């Protein structure tokens, strides 16, 4: 959801350059994290900080777009776009005027596994902010005019995606990787499903998903525990005790090597590649995370960047990252190049992936990656909103409340043998590759997939 400039400006003036949390080390931040339980039994991870008169809250409900009906993908996304379009005794215009007048930032979104929200406000406006959120969660209008206005915006975005090579590559990759599993569908739906979504579908989603048993909350800012407990009870206390979720099975992404081509007449060919990844609760997750940084997650220092961009000049950028979900995990990367160089680009990526799978990283690469990942955590937690987002993610990942304090030691514990084993596990089978662009190149055809060693 996009917010008016004046609301953002007012909030920015209050935040200043950075919050005092930017000066805290991870261990100092961890020492301040409290597990707060409200009088009504609602739990939150909470960091109290009165340096700046702001409060940031991140929260999520288990469910996400995986709870969309099979033939109606996009329900969760449409709900997220409509919850702040009028609720209780406020129509859409009045609701947004209340947000703007108090410089309150409120938004909703859906991931595959969660329906989540964000709330930021000045300390003095906390009562109104939390009350507006309560109203949005418990009594949304889904007024016909608002529904059709937002639906038309979503459909316009989906139409634009039909000519966007990056969007098409992402959609095709998920289809190849997950097939008919809910993870194979895009969160924002498609041009067939979104027009069929009804108000009843959205009300059903709200009733099934927005419940207290799947609720995770993280709060950072200038509020005392007693007051926050009352605010949480007021906001979330009237929600149903238990969600009614459709079971989602675990799934492993399709095994590489596979290649697919989508024809699109655009100047630049987009290449998306990936394969099965490592789930967050896997004992070898951190080794995979570190070695992934070496291959494609380290920006200008990554192997893929050096080979594809610096040495060969095939693309402006190339990246690769791990993506973990509740029921699966993948690694996924992306780059763009000229159509006549797509084959060379795929070959360069394949070659580097095979090399790290067979040889692993060097000790120097491992040491540099570990040093970067430990130091970068400071920047990742330098505002109240970033810290709240991290604390929510840790809860979703079922990590301990003192994870911030333990993380650097976990990174340090990754050995060269661990990293080599993780590299072989991730990339030893090759890649799922999707190419979107002009006339298919020979290297983009399934028959051209190189033979690779399996684990």
Secondary structure, DSSP 8 states (H G I E B T S, - for coil): ----HHHHHHHHHHH-S--GGGGS-HHHHHHHEEEEE-TTS-EEEEEE--SSSEEEEEEEEE-GGGGS-TT-TTHHHHHHHHTTS-BTTB-HHHHHHHHHHTT-EEEEEE-SSEEEEEEEEEGGGHHHHHHHHHHHHH-B---HHHHHHHHHHHHHHHHHHTT-HHHHHHHHHHHHHHTTSGGGS-TT--TTTGGG--HHHHHHHHHHH-BGGGEEEEEEES--HHHHHHHHHHHHTTSBSS-------------S-EEEEEE---SEEEEEEEEE---TTSTTHHHHHHHHIIIIISGGGSHHIIIIIIIT---S-EEEEEEE-SS-EEEEEEEEEEGGGHHHHHHHHHHHHHHHHHH---HHHHHHHHHHHHHHHHHHTSSHHHHHHHHHHHHHTT--TTHHHHHHHHHHT--HHHHHHHHHHHHTT--EEEEEESS--GGGSGGG-------
